[in-house]
Amino acid sequence: MVKKKFYSGSDVEMAKLALSELPDLTEERKSLHDFLGAIRDDILLLVRSKGYTIKDIRNTLKEAGFEVGEKALRETVREAESRKSGRRNGARQERKTAVTESRDTD
C-alpha cells in the first residue's frame, strides 16, 4: 500500500469508524500494580500464615507463566503492612486528640 501525502474528509471518517469499532480493553489489560493488587490477599496469606517466602511465590508465578520480580512482590507486602500500621496509628491519634479535647473542656 502506498503511503498517502494528503487525506480527504472521507478518509478521516473511515479512520474514525475503524477506531470506534475497537473494543474496550481496560478489563483485559491490567498493569503489574493492578495484577498484584488483585492477588495481594493471596500473597499476604502465603507469606504471613503459610510460611512461604517471596522467592517461593515468584517461582510459582513464573511457573504459571507470570514474570513478576521479587522487588514488586516485596513492595506489595510492604504496602499492605504500612496500610495496616497506618490504620492503627490513626486510631490512636484520634483517641489522643479526643482525650486531650475532653480534658480541655473540663
Buried (B, 14 or more C-beta within 10 A) or exposed (E): EEEEEEEEEEEEEEEEEEEEEEEEEEEEEEEEEEBBBEBBEEBBEBBEEEEBEBEEBBEEBEEEEEEBEEEBBEEBBEBBEEEEEEEEEEEEEEEEEEEEEEEEEE
